[in-house]
Amino acid sequence: MNKSLLILAFCLFLASSCASEKDYLVTISTEYGTMYAILYDETPAHKENFLDLARSGRYDSTQFHRVISDFMVQGGDVFTREGIPPDDWYTIPAEFNPSLIHEKGSIAAARQGDRMNPEKRSSGCQFYIVEGRVYNEEELTTDIPKLQKAFTQYLQLDSNTELSETYRRLYQNQEIDSLNALMLSKKVVLEQFFNVNLGLNKREYQINAYTTVGGTPHLDDGYTVFGKVIKGLEVMEKISHLETGPNDEPIAPVYMDVNVEIVSKKKITKEYGYKYPEE
């Protein structure tokens, strides 16, 4: 290899090395404050699509149009704001990654339901930020719908009149936490009585995340997670607790401006506390 080729190879190596030391820092600004986020390389199609919309200014002046306390805030409906006909709304193939879960602060792509969208393709613009809640390990590793079904059947027994009355009282008072605790307390009894397994397999890091920072575990492996808010979660929390009207839309509109800048990973770690996985 001659000298000029060696120099060219070295320059290309330096360029590649410098690029890997930087990342895109996303800022989502609202009247309630600013959220700072990173996007995952593991979901390249979603990352590039979000960056294209943000850099072109198309996310600016869109709204967080659907907010649910202790669940999520959803926004970025570029297509509706621009008056694009629904038939022209593009979607993105799902990019599920088992290591990217719906822990608090995760950014994921909204999509149509499974019946209309069996491939679970993502909306080309709408996204949501997860709030969720903290779970205990028992409820996290229990198939709650199956538990509810078995528990309801168990209540039909004549010998369970007192238990049935307790259930009815809790349900009428909408004491949901106490209701779930009551059902979970009968999990082993129900498994033995009906000879069923009411357990739910969860990966270790899912258990660690959802029992500490919290999130929405039932959405895992069904919606593409492609980023994370690394600073400003209190802004998302304020928005999620706003008064809403029909379709969970805030009564007072919540507009956003979205910007992107290239920043060194060291700065992102130092100033925003996000630790990158070892490469």
Contacts in CASP RR format, 6 or more apart in sequence:
PFRMAT RR
TARGET T0000
AUTHOR 0000-0000-0000
METHOD contacts of the structure
MODEL  1
MNKSLLILAFCLFLASSCASEKDYLVTISTEYGTMYAILYDETPAHKENF
LDLARSGRYDSTQFHRVISDFMVQGGDVFTREGIPPDDWYTIPAEFNPSL
IHEKGSIAAARQGDRMNPEKRSSGCQFYIVEGRVYNEEELTTDIPKLQKA
FTQYLQLDSNTELSETYRRLYQNQEIDSLNALMLSKKVVLEQFFNVNLGL
NKREYQINAYTTVGGTPHLDDGYTVFGKVIKGLEVMEKISHLETGPNDEP
IAPVYMDVNVEIVSKKKITKEYGYKYPEE
1 9 0 8 1.000
20 279 0 8 1.000
21 264 0 8 1.000
21 265 0 8 1.000
21 266 0 8 1.000
22 262 0 8 1.000
22 263 0 8 1.000
22 264 0 8 1.000
22 265 0 8 1.000
23 38 0 8 1.000
23 262 0 8 1.000
23 263 0 8 1.000
23 264 0 8 1.000
23 265 0 8 1.000
23 268 0 8 1.000
23 276 0 8 1.000
24 38 0 8 1.000
24 39 0 8 1.000
24 47 0 8 1.000
24 51 0 8 1.000
24 260 0 8 1.000
24 261 0 8 1.000
24 262 0 8 1.000
24 263 0 8 1.000
25 36 0 8 1.000
25 37 0 8 1.000
25 38 0 8 1.000
25 260 0 8 1.000
25 261 0 8 1.000
25 262 0 8 1.000
25 263 0 8 1.000
25 268 0 8 1.000
25 272 0 8 1.000
26 36 0 8 1.000
26 37 0 8 1.000
26 38 0 8 1.000
26 39 0 8 1.000
26 50 0 8 1.000
26 54 0 8 1.000
26 258 0 8 1.000
26 259 0 8 1.000
26 260 0 8 1.000
27 34 0 8 1.000
27 35 0 8 1.000
27 36 0 8 1.000
27 37 0 8 1.000
27 258 0 8 1.000
27 259 0 8 1.000
27 260 0 8 1.000
27 261 0 8 1.000
28 34 0 8 1.000
28 35 0 8 1.000
28 36 0 8 1.000
28 37 0 8 1.000
28 229 0 8 1.000
28 256 0 8 1.000
28 257 0 8 1.000
28 258 0 8 1.000
29 256 0 8 1.000
29 257 0 8 1.000
29 258 0 8 1.000
29 259 0 8 1.000
30 64 0 8 1.000
30 235 0 8 1.000
30 239 0 8 1.000
30 254 0 8 1.000
30 255 0 8 1.000
30 256 0 8 1.000
31 254 0 8 1.000
31 255 0 8 1.000
32 235 0 8 1.000
32 238 0 8 1.000
32 239 0 8 1.000
32 254 0 8 1.000
33 232 0 8 1.000
33 235 0 8 1.000
34 232 0 8 1.000
34 235 0 8 1.000
35 129 0 8 1.000
35 229 0 8 1.000
35 231 0 8 1.000
35 232 0 8 1.000
35 233 0 8 1.000
35 235 0 8 1.000
35 236 0 8 1.000
36 229 0 8 1.000
36 230 0 8 1.000
36 231 0 8 1.000
36 232 0 8 1.000
36 272 0 8 1.000
37 107 0 8 1.000
37 227 0 8 1.000
37 228 0 8 1.000
37 229 0 8 1.000
37 230 0 8 1.000
38 227 0 8 1.000
38 228 0 8 1.000
38 230 0 8 1.000
38 268 0 8 1.000
38 274 0 8 1.000
39 46 0 8 1.000
39 47 0 8 1.000
39 50 0 8 1.000
39 51 0 8 1.000
39 107 0 8 1.000
39 226 0 8 1.000
39 227 0 8 1.000
40 47 0 8 1.000
40 97 0 8 1.000
40 100 0 8 1.000
40 225 0 8 1.000
40 226 0 8 1.000
40 227 0 8 1.000
40 228 0 8 1.000
41 47 0 8 1.000
42 95 0 8 1.000
42 97 0 8 1.000
42 99 0 8 1.000
42 100 0 8 1.000
43 95 0 8 1.000
43 97 0 8 1.000
43 100 0 8 1.000
43 224 0 8 1.000
43 225 0 8 1.000
43 226 0 8 1.000
43 227 0 8 1.000
44 95 0 8 1.000
45 92 0 8 1.000
45 93 0 8 1.000
45 95 0 8 1.000
46 92 0 8 1.000
46 95 0 8 1.000
46 109 0 8 1.000
46 122 0 8 1.000
46 224 0 8 1.000
46 226 0 8 1.000
47 226 0 8 1.000
47 227 0 8 1.000
49 92 0 8 1.000
49 124 0 8 1.000
50 127 0 8 1.000
50 226 0 8 1.000
51 260 0 8 1.000
53 59 0 8 1.000
53 78 0 8 1.000
53 125 0 8 1.000
53 258 0 8 1.000
54 258 0 8 1.000
54 259 0 8 1.000
54 260 0 8 1.000
55 260 0 8 1.000
57 258 0 8 1.000
58 78 0 8 1.000
58 82 0 8 1.000
58 125 0 8 1.000
59 76 0 8 1.000
59 78 0 8 1.000
59 125 0 8 1.000
59 256 0 8 1.000
59 257 0 8 1.000
59 258 0 8 1.000
60 256 0 8 1.000
60 257 0 8 1.000
60 258 0 8 1.000
61 81 0 8 1.000
61 255 0 8 1.000
61 256 0 8 1.000
61 257 0 8 1.000
62 75 0 8 1.000
62 76 0 8 1.000
62 77 0 8 1.000
62 78 0 8 1.000
62 81 0 8 1.000
62 255 0 8 1.000
62 256 0 8 1.000
63 75 0 8 1.000
63 76 0 8 1.000
63 77 0 8 1.000
63 250 0 8 1.000
63 253 0 8 1.000
63 254 0 8 1.000
63 255 0 8 1.000
63 256 0 8 1.000
64 73 0 8 1.000
64 74 0 8 1.000
64 75 0 8 1.000
64 76 0 8 1.000
64 239 0 8 1.000
64 250 0 8 1.000
64 254 0 8 1.000
64 256 0 8 1.000
65 74 0 8 1.000
65 75 0 8 1.000
65 76 0 8 1.000
65 77 0 8 1.000
65 249 0 8 1.000
65 250 0 8 1.000
66 73 0 8 1.000
66 74 0 8 1.000
66 75 0 8 1.000
66 128 0 8 1.000
66 247 0 8 1.000
66 248 0 8 1.000
66 249 0 8 1.000
67 73 0 8 1.000
67 74 0 8 1.000
67 239 0 8 1.000
67 240 0 8 1.000
67 242 0 8 1.000
67 244 0 8 1.000
67 248 0 8 1.000
67 249 0 8 1.000
67 250 0 8 1.000
67 254 0 8 1.000
68 240 0 8 1.000
68 248 0 8 1.000
69 131 0 8 1.000
69 240 0 8 1.000
69 241 0 8 1.000
70 131 0 8 1.000
70 132 0 8 1.000
70 133 0 8 1.000
70 240 0 8 1.000
71 131 0 8 1.000
71 132 0 8 1.000
71 216 0 8 1.000
71 240 0 8 1.000
72 128 0 8 1.000
72 129 0 8 1.000
72 130 0 8 1.000
72 131 0 8 1.000
72 132 0 8 1.000
72 216 0 8 1.000
72 240 0 8 1.000
73 128 0 8 1.000
73 129 0 8 1.000
73 131 0 8 1.000
73 236 0 8 1.000
73 239 0 8 1.000
73 240 0 8 1.000
74 110 0 8 1.000
74 126 0 8 1.000
74 127 0 8 1.000
74 128 0 8 1.000
74 129 0 8 1.000
75 110 0 8 1.000
75 126 0 8 1.000
75 127 0 8 1.000
75 128 0 8 1.000
75 256 0 8 1.000
76 125 0 8 1.000
76 126 0 8 1.000
76 127 0 8 1.000
76 256 0 8 1.000
77 125 0 8 1.000
77 126 0 8 1.000
78 124 0 8 1.000
78 125 0 8 1.000
79 86 0 8 1.000
79 88 0 8 1.000
79 89 0 8 1.000
79 124 0 8 1.000
79 125 0 8 1.000
89 123 0 8 1.000
89 124 0 8 1.000
89 125 0 8 1.000
90 124 0 8 1.000
91 111 0 8 1.000
91 117 0 8 1.000
91 121 0 8 1.000
91 122 0 8 1.000
91 123 0 8 1.000
91 124 0 8 1.000
92 109 0 8 1.000
92 121 0 8 1.000
92 122 0 8 1.000
92 123 0 8 1.000
92 124 0 8 1.000
92 224 0 8 1.000
93 119 0 8 1.000
93 121 0 8 1.000
93 122 0 8 1.000
94 119 0 8 1.000
94 120 0 8 1.000
94 121 0 8 1.000
94 122 0 8 1.000
94 222 0 8 1.000
94 224 0 8 1.000
95 224 0 8 1.000
95 226 0 8 1.000
96 120 0 8 1.000
96 221 0 8 1.000
96 222 0 8 1.000
96 224 0 8 1.000
97 225 0 8 1.000
98 203 0 8 1.000
98 221 0 8 1.000
99 205 0 8 1.000
100 106 0 8 1.000
100 225 0 8 1.000
100 226 0 8 1.000
100 227 0 8 1.000
101 205 0 8 1.000
101 206 0 8 1.000
101 209 0 8 1.000
101 217 0 8 1.000
101 220 0 8 1.000
101 225 0 8 1.000
102 108 0 8 1.000
102 130 0 8 1.000
102 215 0 8 1.000
102 216 0 8 1.000
102 217 0 8 1.000
102 219 0 8 1.000
102 220 0 8 1.000
102 223 0 8 1.000
102 225 0 8 1.000
103 130 0 8 1.000
103 209 0 8 1.000
103 210 0 8 1.000
103 213 0 8 1.000
103 214 0 8 1.000
103 215 0 8 1.000
104 130 0 8 1.000
104 131 0 8 1.000
104 132 0 8 1.000
104 213 0 8 1.000
104 214 0 8 1.000
104 215 0 8 1.000
104 233 0 8 1.000
105 129 0 8 1.000
105 130 0 8 1.000
105 131 0 8 1.000
105 215 0 8 1.000
105 228 0 8 1.000
105 229 0 8 1.000
105 233 0 8 1.000
105 236 0 8 1.000
106 129 0 8 1.000
106 130 0 8 1.000
106 215 0 8 1.000
106 225 0 8 1.000
106 227 0 8 1.000
106 228 0 8 1.000
106 229 0 8 1.000
107 127 0 8 1.000
107 128 0 8 1.000
107 129 0 8 1.000
107 130 0 8 1.000
107 225 0 8 1.000
107 226 0 8 1.000
107 227 0 8 1.000
107 228 0 8 1.000
107 229 0 8 1.000
108 127 0 8 1.000
108 128 0 8 1.000
108 130 0 8 1.000
108 219 0 8 1.000
108 223 0 8 1.000
108 224 0 8 1.000
108 225 0 8 1.000
108 226 0 8 1.000
108 227 0 8 1.000
109 122 0 8 1.000
109 123 0 8 1.000
109 124 0 8 1.000
109 126 0 8 1.000
109 127 0 8 1.000
109 223 0 8 1.000
109 224 0 8 1.000
109 226 0 8 1.000
110 122 0 8 1.000
110 123 0 8 1.000
110 126 0 8 1.000
110 127 0 8 1.000
110 128 0 8 1.000
110 223 0 8 1.000
111 117 0 8 1.000
111 120 0 8 1.000
111 121 0 8 1.000
111 122 0 8 1.000
111 123 0 8 1.000
111 223 0 8 1.000
111 224 0 8 1.000
112 121 0 8 1.000
112 123 0 8 1.000
114 120 0 8 1.000
120 222 0 8 1.000
120 223 0 8 1.000
120 224 0 8 1.000
122 223 0 8 1.000
122 224 0 8 1.000
129 229 0 8 1.000
129 236 0 8 1.000
130 215 0 8 1.000
130 216 0 8 1.000
130 219 0 8 1.000
131 215 0 8 1.000
131 216 0 8 1.000
131 236 0 8 1.000
131 237 0 8 1.000
131 240 0 8 1.000
132 214 0 8 1.000
132 215 0 8 1.000
132 216 0 8 1.000
133 214 0 8 1.000
133 215 0 8 1.000
134 210 0 8 1.000
134 211 0 8 1.000
134 212 0 8 1.000
134 213 0 8 1.000
134 214 0 8 1.000
134 215 0 8 1.000
135 210 0 8 1.000
135 211 0 8 1.000
135 214 0 8 1.000
135 215 0 8 1.000
135 217 0 8 1.000
136 211 0 8 1.000
137 207 0 8 1.000
137 211 0 8 1.000
138 184 0 8 1.000
138 187 0 8 1.000
139 180 0 8 1.000
139 184 0 8 1.000
140 200 0 8 1.000
140 202 0 8 1.000
140 206 0 8 1.000
140 207 0 8 1.000
140 210 0 8 1.000
140 211 0 8 1.000
140 217 0 8 1.000
141 199 0 8 1.000
141 200 0 8 1.000
141 201 0 8 1.000
141 202 0 8 1.000
141 207 0 8 1.000
142 184 0 8 1.000
142 187 0 8 1.000
142 198 0 8 1.000
142 199 0 8 1.000
142 200 0 8 1.000
143 198 0 8 1.000
143 199 0 8 1.000
143 200 0 8 1.000
144 180 0 8 1.000
146 196 0 8 1.000
146 198 0 8 1.000
146 199 0 8 1.000
147 183 0 8 1.000
147 184 0 8 1.000
147 187 0 8 1.000
147 190 0 8 1.000
147 198 0 8 1.000
148 183 0 8 1.000
150 190 0 8 1.000
150 194 0 8 1.000
150 196 0 8 1.000
150 198 0 8 1.000
151 167 0 8 1.000
151 183 0 8 1.000
151 186 0 8 1.000
151 190 0 8 1.000
153 194 0 8 1.000
154 160 0 8 1.000
154 163 0 8 1.000
154 186 0 8 1.000
154 189 0 8 1.000
154 190 0 8 1.000
154 193 0 8 1.000
154 194 0 8 1.000
155 163 0 8 1.000
155 164 0 8 1.000
155 167 0 8 1.000
163 186 0 8 1.000
166 182 0 8 1.000
167 179 0 8 1.000
167 182 0 8 1.000
170 178 0 8 1.000
170 179 0 8 1.000
170 182 0 8 1.000
171 179 0 8 1.000
187 198 0 8 1.000
190 196 0 8 1.000
190 198 0 8 1.000
191 197 0 8 1.000
191 198 0 8 1.000
202 210 0 8 1.000
202 217 0 8 1.000
206 217 0 8 1.000
206 220 0 8 1.000
209 215 0 8 1.000
210 217 0 8 1.000
228 274 0 8 1.000
229 236 0 8 1.000
230 268 0 8 1.000
230 272 0 8 1.000
230 273 0 8 1.000
230 274 0 8 1.000
231 272 0 8 1.000
231 273 0 8 1.000
239 250 0 8 1.000
239 254 0 8 1.000
242 250 0 8 1.000
242 251 0 8 1.000
242 252 0 8 1.000
242 254 0 8 1.000
243 250 0 8 1.000
243 251 0 8 1.000
243 252 0 8 1.000
244 250 0 8 1.000
244 251 0 8 1.000
245 251 0 8 1.000
265 276 0 8 1.000
268 274 0 8 1.000
268 276 0 8 1.000
269 275 0 8 1.000
269 276 0 8 1.000
END
